[in-house]
Every structure is written in C-alpha cells, then in structure tokens.
C-alpha cells in the first residue's frame, strides 16, 4: 500500500490523544491521506488506534501484547467498514481484504525476523 508515516515527531511512547498521519495507496497507487488517533493505551499491554480521516468508513485497530512462555504474543483485532455500500463490499472482496491480509502477513514476517532469532 506504499504506507508512509508523515508525522515527524513520534516519540518512544504512545499515548492517548496521539495523532499519526500517513499516506497510503490502497487502490491503483492513488495516494490518500490517513489520520489515526490513539484512543486507548494500557502501557505494555495494549493500545487502540481509530481512523479520524482516511479511506475507511470506520477503522478500529486494537493491539494486544500478551505474555507468553517464549516472549510476547502480539495480537491484532481490526474492525473496519468500507465506504460506498455495495461497491465497497465488492472492493473488499476483490482487493481490500487481500491487501490487509498481506500487510499483516508482512508484519508477522518482519517481527519474526527481528525478535524470533533462534540460536
């Protein structure tokens, strides 16, 4: 999706009320601005971002960090709705669902490379 973070001053810690702006190109490489707001933070356990402006009619992404024998399990729960009614449903089936799965699959690969280094 050519996901690019525009917000310049992202600190080390995430906090409620934090706004993050991005450029995404979900369909046909057309760039769209996307702004999310951090609405909930439970330090080192979870946080939630919600779309304020962007390509979705509704977007809520709950990130959980669950202690595990081998470290920490990172779990995402994403609830979203596309705009444009029936056309949005068709776009979801043909494009959006697969793109989102690809994004989270890619992130899983990167996180495994970074944090699951077996000796």
ZAVEXTOR-30646 format. One record per residue: z, x, y of N, C-alpha, C in turn; chain. Coordinates in Angstrom, 2 decimals. Layout:
<n_z=Z | n_x=X | n_y=Y | ca_z=Z | ca_x=X | ca_y=Y | c_z=Z | c_x=X | c_y=Y | marnu=A>
...
This chain:
<n_z=0.00 | n_x=0.81 | n_y=-1.20 | ca_z=0.00 | ca_x=0.00 | ca_y=0.00 | c_z=0.00 | c_x=0.85 | c_y=1.26 | marnu=A>
<n_z=-0.12 | n_x=2.16 | n_y=1.09 | ca_z=-0.09 | ca_x=3.05 | ca_y=2.26 | c_z=1.13 | c_x=2.75 | c_y=3.11 | marnu=A>
<n_z=2.27 | n_x=2.77 | n_y=2.49 | ca_z=3.56 | ca_x=2.44 | ca_y=3.06 | c_z=4.02 | c_x=3.58 | c_y=3.97 | marnu=A>
<n_z=4.17 | n_x=3.32 | n_y=5.27 | ca_z=4.59 | ca_x=4.36 | ca_y=6.21 | c_z=5.75 | c_x=3.85 | c_y=7.04 | marnu=A>
<n_z=6.85 | n_x=4.60 | n_y=7.06 | ca_z=8.02 | ca_x=4.24 | ca_y=7.86 | c_z=7.77 | c_x=4.69 | c_y=9.30 | marnu=A>
<n_z=7.91 | n_x=3.76 | n_y=10.24 | ca_z=7.71 | ca_x=4.06 | ca_y=11.66 | c_z=9.02 | c_x=4.40 | c_y=12.37 | marnu=A>
<n_z=10.12 | n_x=3.86 | n_y=11.90 | ca_z=11.42 | ca_x=4.09 | ca_y=12.53 | c_z=11.74 | c_x=5.57 | c_y=12.48 | marnu=A>
<n_z=11.97 | n_x=6.17 | n_y=13.63 | ca_z=12.15 | ca_x=7.61 | ca_y=13.74 | c_z=13.56 | c_x=8.06 | c_y=13.39 | marnu=A>
<n_z=14.55 | n_x=7.35 | n_y=13.85 | ca_z=15.93 | ca_x=7.82 | ca_y=13.69 | c_z=16.65 | c_x=7.08 | c_y=12.59 | marnu=A>
<n_z=16.30 | n_x=7.40 | n_y=11.35 | ca_z=17.02 | ca_x=6.86 | ca_y=10.21 | c_z=18.11 | c_x=7.86 | c_y=9.84 | marnu=A>
<n_z=19.35 | n_x=7.44 | n_y=10.00 | ca_z=20.46 | ca_x=8.33 | ca_y=9.70 | c_z=20.71 | c_x=8.44 | c_y=8.20 | marnu=A>
<n_z=21.77 | n_x=9.12 | n_y=7.86 | ca_z=22.15 | ca_x=9.32 | ca_y=6.47 | c_z=22.68 | c_x=8.02 | c_y=5.86 | marnu=A>
<n_z=23.32 | n_x=7.19 | n_y=6.68 | ca_z=23.94 | ca_x=5.97 | ca_y=6.16 | c_z=23.19 | c_x=4.73 | c_y=6.62 | marnu=A>
<n_z=23.18 | n_x=3.77 | n_y=5.72 | ca_z=22.58 | ca_x=2.48 | ca_y=6.02 | c_z=23.71 | c_x=1.56 | c_y=6.51 | marnu=A>
<n_z=23.41 | n_x=0.65 | n_y=7.43 | ca_z=24.46 | ca_x=-0.21 | ca_y=7.97 | c_z=23.89 | c_x=-1.59 | c_y=8.27 | marnu=A>
<n_z=24.78 | n_x=-2.59 | n_y=8.27 | ca_z=24.37 | ca_x=-3.95 | ca_y=8.60 | c_z=23.85 | c_x=-3.96 | c_y=10.03 | marnu=A>
<n_z=22.73 | n_x=-4.62 | n_y=10.22 | ca_z=22.10 | ca_x=-4.70 | ca_y=11.54 | c_z=21.03 | c_x=-3.64 | c_y=11.75 | marnu=A>
<n_z=20.91 | n_x=-2.70 | n_y=10.82 | ca_z=19.89 | ca_x=-1.65 | ca_y=10.92 | c_z=18.50 | c_x=-2.28 | c_y=10.79 | marnu=A>
<n_z=17.61 | n_x=-1.90 | n_y=11.68 | ca_z=16.23 | ca_x=-2.39 | ca_y=11.66 | c_z=15.32 | c_x=-1.22 | c_y=11.26 | marnu=A>
<n_z=14.42 | n_x=-1.49 | n_y=10.31 | ca_z=13.48 | ca_x=-0.46 | ca_y=9.88 | c_z=12.08 | c_x=-1.06 | c_y=10.01 | marnu=A>
<n_z=11.20 | n_x=-0.31 | n_y=10.68 | ca_z=9.82 | ca_x=-0.76 | ca_y=10.88 | c_z=8.87 | c_x=0.10 | c_y=10.07 | marnu=A>
<n_z=7.85 | n_x=-0.54 | n_y=9.54 | ca_z=6.87 | ca_x=0.11 | ca_y=8.66 | c_z=5.47 | c_x=-0.35 | c_y=9.04 | marnu=A>
<n_z=4.51 | n_x=0.38 | n_y=8.52 | ca_z=3.12 | ca_x=-0.08 | ca_y=8.46 | c_z=2.80 | c_x=-0.15 | c_y=6.97 | marnu=A>
<n_z=2.27 | n_x=-1.27 | n_y=6.53 | ca_z=1.82 | ca_x=-1.43 | ca_y=5.15 | c_z=0.39 | c_x=-1.93 | c_y=5.16 | marnu=A>
<n_z=-0.33 | n_x=-1.64 | n_y=4.09 | ca_z=-1.71 | ca_x=-2.12 | ca_y=3.95 | c_z=-1.84 | c_x=-2.80 | c_y=2.60 | marnu=A>
<n_z=-1.32 | n_x=-4.03 | n_y=2.49 | ca_z=-1.28 | ca_x=-4.67 | ca_y=1.18 | c_z=-2.64 | c_x=-5.14 | c_y=0.64 | marnu=A>
<n_z=-3.55 | n_x=-5.50 | n_y=1.52 | ca_z=-4.84 | ca_x=-6.04 | ca_y=1.06 | c_z=-5.97 | c_x=-5.41 | c_y=1.86 | marnu=A>
<n_z=-6.95 | n_x=-4.90 | n_y=1.16 | ca_z=-8.16 | ca_x=-4.33 | ca_y=1.74 | c_z=-7.89 | c_x=-3.24 | c_y=2.78 | marnu=A>
<n_z=-6.79 | n_x=-2.52 | n_y=2.62 | ca_z=-6.41 | ca_x=-1.43 | ca_y=3.52 | c_z=-6.24 | c_x=-1.85 | c_y=4.97 | marnu=A>
<n_z=-5.97 | n_x=-3.14 | n_y=5.20 | ca_z=-5.74 | ca_x=-3.63 | ca_y=6.56 | c_z=-4.28 | c_x=-3.36 | c_y=6.93 | marnu=A>
<n_z=-4.02 | n_x=-2.55 | n_y=7.96 | ca_z=-2.64 | ca_x=-2.21 | ca_y=8.31 | c_z=-1.91 | c_x=-3.39 | c_y=8.96 | marnu=A>
<n_z=-0.68 | n_x=-3.61 | n_y=8.51 | ca_z=0.16 | ca_x=-4.67 | ca_y=9.06 | c_z=1.52 | c_x=-4.08 | c_y=9.40 | marnu=A>
<n_z=2.12 | n_x=-4.55 | n_y=10.49 | ca_z=3.47 | ca_x=-4.13 | ca_y=10.81 | c_z=4.45 | c_x=-4.96 | c_y=9.99 | marnu=A>
<n_z=5.51 | n_x=-4.29 | n_y=9.54 | ca_z=6.54 | ca_x=-4.95 | ca_y=8.76 | c_z=7.88 | c_x=-4.47 | c_y=9.28 | marnu=A>
<n_z=8.77 | n_x=-5.41 | n_y=9.59 | ca_z=10.09 | ca_x=-5.07 | ca_y=10.08 | c_z=11.14 | c_x=-5.74 | c_y=9.19 | marnu=A>
<n_z=12.07 | n_x=-4.90 | n_y=8.69 | ca_z=13.15 | ca_x=-5.44 | ca_y=7.88 | c_z=14.48 | c_x=-5.19 | c_y=8.57 | marnu=A>
<n_z=15.43 | n_x=-6.05 | n_y=8.25 | ca_z=16.78 | ca_x=-5.98 | ca_y=8.79 | c_z=17.74 | c_x=-5.83 | c_y=7.62 | marnu=A>
<n_z=18.66 | n_x=-4.87 | n_y=7.70 | ca_z=19.69 | ca_x=-4.73 | ca_y=6.69 | c_z=20.76 | c_x=-5.77 | c_y=7.00 | marnu=A>
<n_z=20.93 | n_x=-6.72 | n_y=6.08 | ca_z=21.83 | ca_x=-7.85 | ca_y=6.33 | c_z=23.15 | c_x=-7.76 | c_y=5.58 | marnu=A>
<n_z=23.24 | n_x=-6.85 | n_y=4.60 | ca_z=24.46 | ca_x=-6.73 | ca_y=3.81 | c_z=24.55 | c_x=-5.31 | c_y=3.29 | marnu=A>
<n_z=25.75 | n_x=-4.73 | n_y=3.40 | ca_z=26.00 | ca_x=-3.39 | ca_y=2.85 | c_z=27.38 | c_x=-3.38 | c_y=2.21 | marnu=A>
<n_z=27.44 | n_x=-2.95 | n_y=0.96 | ca_z=28.70 | ca_x=-2.66 | ca_y=0.28 | c_z=28.56 | c_x=-1.19 | c_y=-0.12 | marnu=A>
<n_z=29.10 | n_x=-0.30 | n_y=0.71 | ca_z=28.86 | ca_x=1.14 | ca_y=0.61 | c_z=28.92 | c_x=1.65 | c_y=-0.82 | marnu=A>
<n_z=27.88 | n_x=2.34 | n_y=-1.23 | ca_z=27.72 | ca_x=2.96 | ca_y=-2.55 | c_z=27.59 | c_x=1.94 | c_y=-3.69 | marnu=A>
<n_z=27.51 | n_x=0.64 | n_y=-3.36 | ca_z=27.37 | ca_x=-0.39 | ca_y=-4.40 | c_z=26.11 | c_x=-1.22 | c_y=-4.24 | marnu=A>
<n_z=25.81 | n_x=-1.63 | n_y=-3.00 | ca_z=24.63 | ca_x=-2.48 | ca_y=-2.81 | c_z=24.28 | c_x=-2.59 | c_y=-1.33 | marnu=A>
<n_z=23.03 | n_x=-3.01 | n_y=-1.10 | ca_z=22.63 | ca_x=-3.42 | ca_y=0.24 | c_z=21.44 | c_x=-4.36 | c_y=0.11 | marnu=A>
<n_z=21.23 | n_x=-5.14 | n_y=1.16 | ca_z=20.15 | ca_x=-6.13 | ca_y=1.18 | c_z=19.31 | c_x=-5.93 | c_y=2.43 | marnu=A>
<n_z=17.98 | n_x=-5.94 | n_y=2.24 | ca_z=17.09 | ca_x=-5.97 | ca_y=3.40 | c_z=16.29 | c_x=-7.26 | c_y=3.36 | marnu=A>
<n_z=16.09 | n_x=-7.82 | n_y=4.54 | ca_z=15.32 | ca_x=-9.06 | ca_y=4.69 | c_z=14.24 | c_x=-8.83 | c_y=5.73 | marnu=A>
<n_z=13.09 | n_x=-9.42 | n_y=5.47 | ca_z=11.98 | ca_x=-9.30 | ca_y=6.43 | c_z=12.29 | c_x=-10.09 | c_y=7.69 | marnu=A>
<n_z=12.10 | n_x=-9.43 | n_y=8.82 | ca_z=12.15 | ca_x=-10.11 | ca_y=10.11 | c_z=10.74 | c_x=-10.49 | c_y=10.56 | marnu=A>
<n_z=9.79 | n_x=-9.58 | n_y=10.28 | ca_z=8.39 | ca_x=-9.83 | ca_y=10.63 | c_z=7.54 | c_x=-9.06 | c_y=9.64 | marnu=A>
<n_z=6.48 | n_x=-9.70 | n_y=9.15 | ca_z=5.62 | ca_x=-8.98 | ca_y=8.23 | c_z=4.72 | c_x=-9.88 | c_y=7.40 | marnu=A>
<n_z=4.22 | n_x=-9.34 | n_y=6.30 | ca_z=3.19 | ca_x=-10.02 | ca_y=5.53 | c_z=3.69 | c_x=-11.17 | c_y=4.66 | marnu=A>
<n_z=5.00 | n_x=-11.28 | n_y=4.46 | ca_z=5.54 | ca_x=-12.32 | ca_y=3.60 | c_z=6.05 | c_x=-13.50 | c_y=4.41 | marnu=A>
<n_z=6.04 | n_x=-14.66 | n_y=3.80 | ca_z=6.68 | ca_x=-15.80 | ca_y=4.45 | c_z=8.20 | c_x=-15.62 | c_y=4.37 | marnu=A>
<n_z=8.64 | n_x=-15.06 | n_y=3.23 | ca_z=10.06 | ca_x=-14.79 | ca_y=3.02 | c_z=10.18 | c_x=-13.55 | c_y=2.15 | marnu=A>
<n_z=11.12 | n_x=-12.66 | n_y=2.48 | ca_z=11.37 | ca_x=-11.44 | ca_y=1.69 | c_z=12.86 | c_x=-11.12 | c_y=1.74 | marnu=A>
<n_z=13.48 | n_x=-11.01 | n_y=0.56 | ca_z=14.87 | ca_x=-10.62 | ca_y=0.42 | c_z=14.94 | c_x=-9.62 | c_y=-0.72 | marnu=A>
<n_z=15.42 | n_x=-8.42 | n_y=-0.44 | ca_z=15.47 | ca_x=-7.33 | ca_y=-1.43 | c_z=16.90 | c_x=-6.84 | c_y=-1.54 | marnu=A>
<n_z=17.52 | n_x=-7.14 | n_y=-2.69 | ca_z=18.90 | ca_x=-6.76 | ca_y=-2.97 | c_z=18.88 | c_x=-5.53 | c_y=-3.85 | marnu=A>
<n_z=19.47 | n_x=-4.43 | n_y=-3.37 | ca_z=19.52 | ca_x=-3.16 | ca_y=-4.08 | c_z=20.94 | c_x=-2.99 | c_y=-4.63 | marnu=A>
<n_z=21.06 | n_x=-2.73 | n_y=-5.93 | ca_z=22.37 | ca_x=-2.51 | ca_y=-6.54 | c_z=22.43 | c_x=-1.12 | c_y=-7.15 | marnu=A>
<n_z=23.60 | n_x=-0.50 | n_y=-7.08 | ca_z=23.85 | ca_x=0.80 | ca_y=-7.68 | c_z=25.03 | c_x=0.62 | c_y=-8.63 | marnu=A>
<n_z=24.74 | n_x=0.64 | n_y=-9.93 | ca_z=25.72 | ca_x=0.28 | ca_y=-10.95 | c_z=26.12 | c_x=1.52 | c_y=-11.73 | marnu=A>
<n_z=27.43 | n_x=1.84 | n_y=-11.75 | ca_z=27.88 | ca_x=3.00 | ca_y=-12.53 | c_z=27.48 | c_x=2.85 | c_y=-14.00 | marnu=A>
<n_z=27.07 | n_x=3.97 | n_y=-14.59 | ca_z=26.58 | ca_x=3.99 | ca_y=-15.96 | c_z=27.06 | c_x=5.28 | c_y=-16.62 | marnu=A>
<n_z=27.14 | n_x=5.30 | n_y=-17.93 | ca_z=27.59 | ca_x=6.50 | ca_y=-18.64 | c_z=26.81 | c_x=7.75 | c_y=-18.25 | marnu=A>
<n_z=25.52 | n_x=7.60 | n_y=-18.05 | ca_z=24.66 | ca_x=8.74 | ca_y=-17.72 | c_z=24.46 | c_x=8.94 | c_y=-16.23 | marnu=A>
<n_z=25.16 | n_x=8.18 | n_y=-15.41 | ca_z=24.99 | ca_x=8.32 | ca_y=-13.97 | c_z=25.07 | c_x=6.98 | c_y=-13.26 | marnu=A>
<n_z=24.00 | n_x=6.60 | n_y=-12.60 | ca_z=23.96 | ca_x=5.34 | ca_y=-11.84 | c_z=22.66 | c_x=4.62 | c_y=-12.17 | marnu=A>
<n_z=22.78 | n_x=3.33 | n_y=-12.45 | ca_z=21.62 | ca_x=2.48 | ca_y=-12.66 | c_z=21.28 | c_x=1.84 | c_y=-11.32 | marnu=A>
<n_z=20.02 | n_x=1.95 | n_y=-10.91 | ca_z=19.57 | ca_x=1.33 | ca_y=-9.68 | c_z=18.81 | c_x=0.07 | c_y=-10.04 | marnu=A>
<n_z=19.26 | n_x=-1.07 | n_y=-9.55 | ca_z=18.67 | ca_x=-2.37 | ca_y=-9.89 | c_z=18.20 | c_x=-3.05 | c_y=-8.61 | marnu=A>
<n_z=16.97 | n_x=-3.58 | n_y=-8.65 | ca_z=16.41 | ca_x=-4.30 | ca_y=-7.52 | c_z=16.22 | c_x=-5.77 | c_y=-7.89 | marnu=A>
<n_z=16.61 | n_x=-6.64 | n_y=-6.98 | ca_z=16.31 | ca_x=-8.06 | ca_y=-7.12 | c_z=15.54 | c_x=-8.45 | c_y=-5.87 | marnu=A>
<n_z=14.29 | n_x=-8.84 | n_y=-6.05 | ca_z=13.43 | ca_x=-9.19 | ca_y=-4.93 | c_z=13.05 | c_x=-10.66 | c_y=-5.03 | marnu=A>
<n_z=13.32 | n_x=-11.37 | n_y=-3.95 | ca_z=12.91 | ca_x=-12.77 | ca_y=-3.84 | c_z=11.95 | c_x=-12.84 | c_y=-2.67 | marnu=A>
<n_z=10.77 | n_x=-13.38 | n_y=-2.91 | ca_z=9.79 | ca_x=-13.42 | ca_y=-1.83 | c_z=8.88 | c_x=-14.63 | c_y=-1.99 | marnu=A>
<n_z=8.23 | n_x=-14.95 | n_y=-0.89 | ca_z=7.25 | ca_x=-16.03 | ca_y=-0.86 | c_z=6.12 | c_x=-15.59 | c_y=0.05 | marnu=A>
<n_z=4.91 | n_x=-15.86 | n_y=-0.37 | ca_z=3.75 | ca_x=-15.52 | ca_y=0.46 | c_z=3.39 | c_x=-16.68 | c_y=1.37 | marnu=A>
<n_z=2.74 | n_x=-16.38 | n_y=2.48 | ca_z=2.26 | ca_x=-17.45 | ca_y=3.36 | c_z=0.98 | c_x=-18.09 | c_y=2.79 | marnu=A>
<n_z=0.48 | n_x=-19.06 | n_y=3.45 | ca_z=-0.83 | ca_x=-19.68 | ca_y=3.22 | c_z=-0.90 | c_x=-20.56 | c_y=1.97 | marnu=A>
<n_z=0.23 | n_x=-21.09 | n_y=1.51 | ca_z=0.22 | ca_x=-22.09 | ca_y=0.44 | c_z=-0.55 | c_x=-21.68 | c_y=-0.80 | marnu=A>
<n_z=-1.55 | n_x=-22.51 | n_y=-1.16 | ca_z=-2.34 | ca_x=-22.29 | ca_y=-2.37 | c_z=-3.10 | c_x=-20.96 | c_y=-2.32 | marnu=A>
<n_z=-3.61 | n_x=-20.59 | n_y=-1.15 | ca_z=-4.32 | ca_x=-19.31 | ca_y=-1.01 | c_z=-3.34 | c_x=-18.16 | c_y=-1.27 | marnu=A>
<n_z=-2.12 | n_x=-18.27 | n_y=-0.76 | ca_z=-1.11 | ca_x=-17.26 | ca_y=-1.02 | c_z=-0.77 | c_x=-17.17 | c_y=-2.50 | marnu=A>
<n_z=-0.73 | n_x=-18.31 | n_y=-3.19 | ca_z=-0.46 | ca_x=-18.31 | ca_y=-4.63 | c_z=-1.57 | c_x=-17.60 | c_y=-5.40 | marnu=A>
<n_z=-2.79 | n_x=-17.83 | n_y=-4.99 | ca_z=-3.93 | ca_x=-17.17 | ca_y=-5.65 | c_z=-3.88 | c_x=-15.66 | c_y=-5.37 | marnu=A>
<n_z=-3.60 | n_x=-15.29 | n_y=-4.11 | ca_z=-3.49 | ca_x=-13.87 | ca_y=-3.76 | c_z=-2.36 | c_x=-13.21 | c_y=-4.55 | marnu=A>
<n_z=-1.29 | n_x=-13.95 | n_y=-4.76 | ca_z=-0.17 | ca_x=-13.42 | ca_y=-5.55 | c_z=-0.63 | c_x=-13.10 | c_y=-6.97 | marnu=A>
<n_z=-1.31 | n_x=-14.03 | n_y=-7.59 | ca_z=-1.77 | ca_x=-13.84 | ca_y=-8.97 | c_z=-2.78 | c_x=-12.70 | c_y=-9.09 | marnu=A>
<n_z=-3.68 | n_x=-12.62 | n_y=-8.13 | ca_z=-4.76 | ca_x=-11.63 | ca_y=-8.21 | c_z=-4.37 | c_x=-10.24 | c_y=-7.72 | marnu=A>
<n_z=-3.52 | n_x=-10.17 | n_y=-6.69 | ca_z=-3.26 | ca_x=-8.88 | ca_y=-6.04 | c_z=-1.79 | c_x=-8.52 | c_y=-5.87 | marnu=A>
<n_z=-1.04 | n_x=-9.38 | n_y=-5.22 | ca_z=0.28 | ca_x=-9.01 | ca_y=-4.73 | c_z=1.25 | c_x=-8.69 | c_y=-5.86 | marnu=A>
<n_z=1.29 | n_x=-9.52 | n_y=-6.88 | ca_z=2.21 | ca_x=-9.30 | ca_y=-8.00 | c_z=2.00 | c_x=-7.91 | c_y=-8.60 | marnu=A>
<n_z=0.74 | n_x=-7.55 | n_y=-8.82 | ca_z=0.43 | ca_x=-6.26 | ca_y=-9.43 | c_z=0.76 | c_x=-5.09 | c_y=-8.49 | marnu=A>
<n_z=0.53 | n_x=-5.29 | n_y=-7.19 | ca_z=0.86 | ca_x=-4.23 | ca_y=-6.23 | c_z=2.37 | c_x=-3.99 | c_y=-6.18 | marnu=A>
<n_z=3.14 | n_x=-5.07 | n_y=-6.16 | ca_z=4.59 | ca_x=-4.92 | ca_y=-6.14 | c_z=5.10 | c_x=-4.26 | c_y=-7.41 | marnu=A>
<n_z=4.58 | n_x=-4.67 | n_y=-8.55 | ca_z=4.97 | ca_x=-4.03 | ca_y=-9.81 | c_z=4.62 | c_x=-2.54 | c_y=-9.77 | marnu=A>
<n_z=3.46 | n_x=-2.21 | n_y=-9.22 | ca_z=3.04 | ca_x=-0.82 | ca_y=-9.10 | c_z=3.97 | c_x=-0.01 | c_y=-8.21 | marnu=A>
<n_z=4.42 | n_x=-0.60 | n_y=-7.11 | ca_z=5.34 | ca_x=0.08 | ca_y=-6.19 | c_z=6.66 | c_x=0.41 | c_y=-6.90 | marnu=A>
<n_z=7.22 | n_x=-0.58 | n_y=-7.58 | ca_z=8.50 | ca_x=-0.35 | ca_y=-8.24 | c_z=8.34 | c_x=0.55 | c_y=-9.46 | marnu=A>
<n_z=7.22 | n_x=0.49 | n_y=-10.15 | ca_z=6.96 | ca_x=1.42 | ca_y=-11.26 | c_z=6.86 | c_x=2.85 | c_y=-10.73 | marnu=A>
<n_z=6.17 | n_x=3.03 | n_y=-9.62 | ca_z=6.03 | ca_x=4.35 | ca_y=-9.00 | c_z=7.40 | c_x=4.89 | c_y=-8.58 | marnu=A>
<n_z=8.19 | n_x=4.03 | n_y=-7.96 | ca_z=9.52 | ca_x=4.46 | ca_y=-7.53 | c_z=10.37 | c_x=4.88 | c_y=-8.72 | marnu=A>
<n_z=10.26 | n_x=4.15 | n_y=-9.81 | ca_z=11.00 | ca_x=4.49 | ca_y=-11.03 | c_z=10.61 | c_x=5.88 | c_y=-11.53 | marnu=A>
<n_z=9.33 | n_x=6.18 | n_y=-11.53 | ca_z=8.85 | ca_x=7.49 | ca_y=-11.97 | c_z=9.42 | c_x=8.59 | c_y=-11.07 | marnu=A>
<n_z=9.35 | n_x=8.39 | n_y=-9.75 | ca_z=9.84 | ca_x=9.39 | ca_y=-8.81 | c_z=11.35 | c_x=9.59 | c_y=-8.95 | marnu=A>
<n_z=12.10 | n_x=8.50 | n_y=-9.06 | ca_z=13.55 | ca_x=8.62 | ca_y=-9.21 | c_z=13.92 | c_x=9.32 | c_y=-10.51 | marnu=A>
<n_z=13.17 | n_x=9.03 | n_y=-11.58 | ca_z=13.43 | ca_x=9.71 | ca_y=-12.84 | c_z=13.17 | c_x=11.21 | c_y=-12.73 | marnu=A>
<n_z=12.11 | n_x=11.58 | n_y=-12.03 | ca_z=11.80 | ca_x=13.00 | ca_y=-11.83 | c_z=12.90 | c_x=13.69 | c_y=-11.02 | marnu=A>
<n_z=13.41 | n_x=13.00 | n_y=-10.01 | ca_z=14.42 | ca_x=13.59 | ca_y=-9.13 | c_z=15.80 | c_x=13.66 | c_y=-9.76 | marnu=A>
<n_z=16.17 | n_x=12.61 | n_y=-10.50 | ca_z=17.56 | ca_x=12.50 | ca_y=-10.92 | c_z=17.81 | c_x=12.57 | c_y=-12.42 | marnu=A>
<n_z=16.80 | n_x=12.48 | n_y=-13.24 | ca_z=17.00 | ca_x=12.50 | ca_y=-14.69 | c_z=16.45 | c_x=13.78 | c_y=-15.28 | marnu=A>
<n_z=16.84 | n_x=14.88 | n_y=-14.72 | ca_z=16.38 | ca_x=16.18 | ca_y=-15.21 | c_z=17.21 | c_x=16.55 | c_y=-16.44 | marnu=A>
<n_z=16.57 | n_x=16.50 | n_y=-17.57 | ca_z=17.25 | ca_x=16.84 | ca_y=-18.83 | c_z=17.13 | c_x=18.35 | c_y=-19.06 | marnu=A>
<n_z=18.22 | n_x=19.01 | n_y=-19.54 | ca_z=18.15 | ca_x=20.44 | ca_y=-19.80 | c_z=17.69 | c_x=20.70 | c_y=-21.21 | marnu=A>
